Amino acid sequence: MHWQQLLSRSRLLTDLNLGDPGRTPFEKDFDKIIFSSYFRRLKDKTQVFSLVDNDYIRSRLSHSLEASCVGRTLGTLVGQEIVKRHSHELQDYTARDFGDIIAAACLAHDIGNPPFGHAGEDAIQEWFKSPNAAAVLSLLTPEQQADFKYFEGNAQGFRILTKLDKPQHRQGLQFTCATLATFTKYPREAGINSNSFNQYNSNSDNKSTKKHGFFQEEKDVFTQIAEEVGLIRRKEHLSWWCRHPLVFLVEAADDICYHIVDLEDGFSMGYIDYAAAKMWLSEILTGEKIDILDDKKEHIKYLRARAIHKLITEVKQVFLDNEKQILSGSFDSPITSQIESGFKLKEIIDLTRKNVYEACEVVEVKVAGYEVIGGLLEEFVNAVTNNNLSKSYLTKKLLPNFKDNDEKLYQKILQVTDYISGMTDSYAVSLFKKIKGISLPRGGR
């Protein structure tokens, strides 16, 4: 792969490739996400703790903003060296272009997540694998079935950016191809046999194959993007490509933030004690001079900031050291697993998983999320696929913009997952209660 092509400023609609004296194309991508209603909804979507009253704890929105800040720094630092190494090829690009692409992709990286975070994804997958969905799914192709049985917030995010979030008479927000390719952490379709992955690179983690990054409905769109930026296709008969190199930095920024920040949030919520939080953050800073602050919360904040800075430096170096392998498509491991502090990060996430992710209150909310998501899917999928009494009310009153004219079954179900995955945690709970008669809307004269 070649940097000049990878950094393509082209958009899917060629008539929109217009200049803007105030912003670069990649800055415009970032701004479009900031003004997106899908992005705003992340303020009420689970990061780790759902529906909490503590306003210090991070939501998906604040996590995405923090990841974007880390990503911009990472991208700019890497870009400085890449532009020097490829000065002839990248005369029209700056280090800031790298930072802006990664910042935009980081900002949007969770935009497709359903309510209740990863528990919401699991709930959607489980419902479509249940007997309740068997009759409906039997009418779809195996590839279409895989979209729902392995529902992915990443694929939903790609759908939002390229199709759902759109001005009138235009498909999607028309991001640059470089930003869309950098957003796509898993550049493959669902349903590919796992043996194909093992055969392609047995010496790698094959991180890019763990999930899928687009649905069948958007497969042609991603193909167009992949060809524009010059991604390497893994197998001719499969919709499966190697990652865009900058994806590794988006993933690293996300990993740095949630590893370190979830530890801080766990401390703030009382699930991890001060001594443990201090010890693990200090471990990353081994060999560096550390100030001691009297206030425990302020000291953890200080250590968190210093740890993130240290990790950014380590990630930058690993990326630059492996640039040739990344461009050839032979590198496919999370960069945070290759850095000097990689083992310490793994120990931190193990601690957080045990003390925070498996905490009783967190698990209780996840269980409730299963009930809510499963209940909504049951009602809406039945409503759009059957001619029953509930159909007119549910589809016309509750499911906005539902199209029932010539829509095929696959598209009808996609409209349901679009609607449910776009809900905030609070709205999903509220709607579930209304449909089930647990609460009634207040009436008026």
C-alpha positions in Angstrom: 0.0 0.0 0.0 1.1 3.6 -0.7 0.6 6.6 1.6 -0.5 9.0 -1.1 -3.3 6.7 -2.1 -4.1 5.8 1.5 -4.6 9.4 2.3 -7.2 10.0 -0.4 -9.3 13.1 0.0 -11.9 11.8 -2.4 -15.5 11.4 -1.3 -18.0 8.9 -2.6 -19.8 11.6 -4.6 -17.2 13.3 -6.9 -19.3 16.5 -7.1 -18.7 17.1 -3.4 -14.9 17.3 -3.7 -15.0 21.0 -3.2 -12.4 23.2 -1.6 -12.9 25.0 1.7 -10.6 27.9 2.5 -11.2 27.5 6.2 -10.8 23.8 6.7 -9.0 20.8 5.2 -11.1 17.9 4.0 -10.1 15.9 7.1 -11.0 18.7 9.4 -14.4 18.8 7.7 -14.8 15.1 8.5 -14.2 15.8 12.2 -16.7 18.6 12.3 -19.4 16.6 10.6 -19.2 14.0 13.4 -19.4 16.7 16.1 -22.6 18.0 14.6 -24.2 14.5 14.1 -27.2 13.6 16.1 -26.0 10.0 16.3 -22.8 11.3 18.0 -24.8 13.4 20.5 -26.7 10.3 21.6 -23.5 8.8 22.9 -23.9 11.0 26.0 -26.5 8.5 27.2 -24.9 5.3 26.1 -23.0 2.9 28.4 -19.3 2.9 28.5 -18.9 0.6 31.5 -21.5 2.0 34.0 -25.0 2.4 32.6 -27.7 4.8 33.9 -25.5 6.1 36.7 -26.2 9.4 38.6 -22.5 10.1 39.1 -21.7 12.8 36.5 -17.9 12.2 36.9 -18.1 8.7 35.3 -17.5 8.6 31.5 -20.2 7.9 28.9 -19.5 6.8 25.4 -19.5 10.4 24.4 -16.7 11.5 26.8 -14.8 8.3 26.0 -15.0 9.1 22.3 -13.8 12.6 22.8 -10.9 11.4 24.9 -9.9 8.8 22.4 -10.0 11.4 19.7 -7.6 13.6 21.6 -5.2 10.7 22.1 -5.6 9.7 18.4 -4.9 13.2 17.1 -1.6 13.3 19.1 -0.6 9.8 18.0 -1.4 10.6 14.4 0.5 13.9 14.3 3.6 12.4 16.0 3.6 9.4 13.6 2.8 11.7 10.6 5.8 13.9 11.3 8.1 10.9 10.7 6.1 9.4 7.8 6.1 12.7 5.9 9.9 12.9 6.3 10.3 9.3 5.2 8.1 9.8 2.1 8.7 13.5 1.4 8.5 13.1 -2.4 5.3 11.1 -2.3 3.6 13.3 0.4 4.5 16.8 -0.7 0.8 17.9 -0.4 0.3 16.4 3.1 1.3 17.5 6.6 1.6 15.6 9.9 -1.6 17.3 11.0 -3.5 15.5 8.2 -2.6 12.2 9.8 -3.8 13.5 13.2 -7.1 14.8 11.8 -7.9 11.6 10.0 -7.3 9.5 13.2 -9.1 12.1 15.4 -12.2 11.9 13.2 -12.2 8.1 13.1 -11.7 7.9 16.9 -14.5 10.4 17.4 -16.8 8.1 15.4 -15.5 4.7 16.5 -18.4 4.0 18.9 -21.2 5.8 16.9 -22.9 2.5 15.9 -23.0 1.0 19.4 -26.5 0.0 20.6 -27.8 0.8 24.1 -26.0 -0.9 27.0 -22.7 -1.1 25.1 -21.3 -4.5 24.3 -24.1 -6.1 26.3 -26.5 -4.5 23.8 -24.5 -6.1 20.9 -24.6 -9.4 22.6 -28.4 -9.1 23.2 -29.1 -8.4 19.6 -26.9 -11.4 18.5 -28.6 -13.7 21.0 -32.1 -12.8 20.0 -31.4 -13.4 16.3 -29.9 -16.8 17.2 -33.0 -17.7 19.3 -36.0 -19.8 18.1 -38.0 -16.6 18.0 -36.1 -15.4 15.0 -35.6 -18.7 13.2 -38.6 -18.4 11.0 -37.8 -14.9 9.8 -34.1 -15.5 9.3 -34.8 -18.7 7.3 -36.1 -16.4 4.5 -32.7 -14.6 4.2 -29.5 -15.6 2.5 -26.8 -17.1 4.7 -24.8 -13.8 4.3 -27.7 -11.7 5.4 -28.4 -14.0 8.4 -24.8 -13.5 9.5 -25.3 -9.8 9.6 -27.9 -10.2 12.4 -26.6 -13.3 14.2 -23.2 -11.6 14.6 -24.6 -8.0 14.8 -21.7 -5.5 15.1 -21.7 -2.0 16.4 -18.7 -1.4 14.1 -20.7 -2.3 11.0 -23.7 -0.3 12.2 -21.3 2.7 12.6 -20.1 2.3 9.0 -23.8 2.2 7.9 -24.5 5.4 9.8 -21.5 7.3 8.3 -22.2 6.2 4.8 -25.9 6.0 4.6 -28.2 6.8 7.6 -26.8 10.1 8.8 -27.5 12.3 5.7 -28.6 15.6 4.4 -31.7 15.7 2.2 -31.2 14.0 -1.2 -27.7 12.7 -0.4 -26.4 9.3 0.7 -24.6 9.7 4.0 -22.4 12.6 5.2 -19.8 12.0 2.5 -16.7 11.6 4.5 -13.3 11.3 2.7 -12.4 7.8 1.7 -9.3 8.0 3.9 -11.4 8.7 7.0 -14.0 5.9 6.2 -11.2 3.4 5.6 -9.5 4.4 8.9 -12.8 4.1 10.7 -13.2 0.5 9.6 -11.3 -1.6 12.1 -12.6 -4.9 10.7 -12.6 -4.7 6.9 -14.5 -7.8 6.1 -18.1 -9.1 5.7 -19.7 -11.4 8.2 -20.0 -15.2 7.8 -16.5 -15.9 6.5 -15.2 -19.3 7.5 -12.6 -19.0 10.3 -10.3 -21.5 8.4 -9.7 -18.8 5.8 -8.3 -16.5 8.5 -6.0 -19.1 9.9 -4.6 -19.9 6.5 -3.8 -16.3 5.7 -1.4 -15.4 8.5 -0.7 -18.1 11.1 2.0 -16.0 12.7 -0.3 -13.0 13.5 -3.0 -12.2 16.0 -5.3 -11.7 12.9 -6.9 -8.9 14.9 -8.6 -7.4 11.9 -10.6 -10.6 11.4 -12.2 -10.9 14.9 -15.3 -9.1 13.8 -16.9 -7.7 10.7 -17.0 -4.0 9.7 -19.9 -3.7 7.3 -23.2 -5.3 6.4 -24.2 -6.9 3.1 -26.2 -3.7 2.4 -23.0 -1.6 2.5 -20.6 -4.2 0.9 -20.4 -2.4 -2.4 -19.8 0.9 -0.7 -16.8 -0.5 1.3 -15.5 -2.1 -1.9 -15.5 1.3 -3.6 -13.6 2.8 -0.6 -11.1 0.0 -0.4 -10.3 0.4 -4.1 -9.9 4.1 -3.8 -7.4 4.0 -1.0 -5.6 0.9 -2.3 -6.3 -1.7 0.5 -5.0 -5.2 -0.2 -7.7 -7.7 -0.8 -7.1 -10.9 1.1 -9.1 -13.3 -1.2 -10.6 -12.5 -4.5 -14.0 -14.2 -3.9 -14.4 -12.8 -0.4 -15.2 -9.2 0.8 -12.2 -9.1 3.0 -9.3 -6.7 3.0 -6.3 -5.8 5.1 -6.6 -2.9 7.4 -5.8 0.7 6.5 -2.5 1.4 8.3 -4.0 4.2 10.4 -6.6 1.8 11.9 -3.8 0.5 14.1 -3.5 4.0 15.7 -7.2 4.4 16.1 -7.3 1.0 17.9 -4.3 2.0 20.0 -5.9 5.3 21.1 -9.1 3.5 22.0 -7.1 0.8 23.9 -5.1 3.3 25.8 -8.1 5.2 26.9 -10.3 2.4 28.0 -7.5 0.5 29.7 -6.3 3.5 31.8 -9.6 5.4 32.1 -11.7 2.4 33.1 -9.2 1.9 35.9 -9.7 5.5 37.0 -13.5 5.2 36.8 -13.3 2.0 38.8 -11.4 3.8 41.5 -13.9 6.7 41.4 -16.8 4.3 41.9 -15.1 2.5 44.7 -14.5 -0.8 43.0 -10.7 -0.5 42.9 -8.9 0.9 46.0 -6.4 3.7 45.9 -3.4 1.5 46.6 -4.1 -0.8 43.7 -4.9 2.1 41.2 -1.8 3.9 42.3 0.4 0.8 42.0 -0.7 -0.2 38.5 -0.5 3.3 37.0 2.9 3.8 38.6 4.1 0.5 37.1 3.7 2.0 33.6 5.8 4.9 34.7 8.6 2.8 36.1 11.9 4.7 35.9 10.3 8.1 35.6 10.2 10.8 38.3 6.7 10.9 39.8 5.3 13.7 41.9 3.2 12.8 44.9 -0.1 14.7 45.5 -1.8 14.7 48.8 -5.3 14.4 47.4 -5.9 10.8 46.3 -8.3 11.6 43.5 -6.0 14.3 42.1 -3.0 11.9 42.4 -4.8 9.2 40.3 -5.7 11.8 37.7 -2.1 12.9 37.6 -0.9 9.3 37.2 -3.5 8.7 34.5 -2.4 11.6 32.4 1.3 10.6 32.8 0.6 7.0 31.9 -1.4 8.0 28.7 1.5 10.2 27.6 4.0 7.3 28.1 1.8 4.9 26.2 1.4 7.3 23.3 5.2 7.5 23.0 5.6 3.7 23.0 2.8 3.2 20.4 4.3 5.8 18.1 7.6 4.0 18.1 6.2 0.5 17.5 4.2 1.8 14.5 7.2 3.5 13.0 9.4 0.4 13.6 6.8 -1.8 11.8 5.8 0.6 9.0 7.0 -1.7 6.2 5.1 -4.7 7.5 2.0 -2.6 8.1 2.1 -1.3 4.5 2.6 -4.8 3.2 -0.4 -6.1 5.1 1.6 -8.7 7.1 1.3 -6.9 10.4 -2.1 -7.6 12.1 -1.7 -7.4 15.9 -2.9 -4.7 18.3 0.0 -2.3 18.7 -0.6 -2.1 22.5 0.2 -5.8 22.7 3.7 -5.0 21.2 4.8 -2.1 23.3 7.0 -2.2 26.3 4.1 -1.7 28.7 1.9 -4.2 26.9 2.0 -6.8 29.7 1.3 -4.2 32.3 -1.7 -3.1 30.3 -3.0 -6.6 30.2 -2.7 -6.9 33.9 -4.6 -3.6 34.4 -7.5 -4.8 32.2 -7.6 -8.2 34.0 -7.9 -6.2 37.3 -10.6 -4.0 35.9 -12.5 -6.9 34.5 -12.5 -8.7 37.8 -13.3 -5.7 40.0 -15.4 -3.5 37.7 -16.9 -5.3 34.7 -18.0 -8.2 36.8 -19.3 -6.0 39.7 -22.8 -6.9 40.8 -24.3 -3.5 39.8 -22.7 -3.7 36.3 -23.9 -7.2 35.7 -27.5 -6.3 36.8 -27.7 -3.6 34.3 -26.4 -5.9 31.6 -29.1 -8.4 32.4 -31.7 -5.7 32.2 -30.3 -4.6 28.9 -30.8 -8.1 27.5 -34.4 -8.0 28.6 -35.0 -4.6 27.1 -33.2 -5.2 23.8 -34.7 -8.6 23.3 -38.2 -7.3 24.1 -37.9 -4.5 21.6 -36.6 -6.8 18.9 -39.4 -9.2 19.5 -42.1 -6.5 19.1 -40.6 -4.7 16.2 -39.4 -7.6 14.0 -42.8 -9.2 14.4 -44.5 -5.9 13.6 -42.6 -5.3 10.3 -42.8 -8.9 9.1 -46.3 -9.9 10.0 -49.7 -8.5 9.2 -51.0 -8.3 12.8 -52.9 -5.8 14.9 -49.8 -4.3 16.5 -48.1 -3.6 13.2 -49.8 -0.3 12.4 -49.2 1.1 15.8 -45.7 0.0 16.3 -44.4 0.8 12.8 -46.4 4.1 12.2 -46.3 5.5 15.7 -43.0 4.3 17.2 -40.7 3.2 14.3 -39.9 6.5 12.5 -39.5 6.6 8.7 -40.5 3.0 8.3 -40.8 2.1 4.6 -43.1 -0.7 3.8 -43.6 -0.2 0.0 -41.2 -2.4 -1.9 -38.8 -3.1 0.9 -37.4 -6.6 1.0 -37.4 -8.5 4.3 -33.7 -7.9 4.8 -34.1 -4.2 4.5 -37.1 -4.2 6.9 -35.1 -6.0 9.6 -32.2 -3.6 9.0 -34.7 -0.7 9.7 -35.5 -2.3 13.1 -31.8 -2.7 14.1 -31.2 0.8 12.8 -33.9 2.1 15.1 -33.0 0.1 18.2 -29.2 0.5 17.9 -29.7 4.3 17.6 -31.6 4.5 20.9 -30.0 5.9 24.1 -30.0 3.7 27.2 -32.8 5.8 28.8 -35.0 5.9 25.7 -34.7 2.1 25.2 -35.8 1.5 28.8 -38.7 4.0 28.5 -40.0 2.6 25.2 -39.8 -0.9 26.5 -41.9 0.0 29.5 -44.5 1.7 27.4 -44.8 -1.2 25.0 -45.0 -3.7 27.8 -47.5 -1.6 29.7 -45.2 -1.2 32.7 -45.7 2.6 32.4 -48.2 4.6 30.6 -47.7 8.1 29.0 -49.4 10.9 30.9 -52.7 11.8 29.4 -54.2 15.2 28.9 -57.6 16.7 28.0 
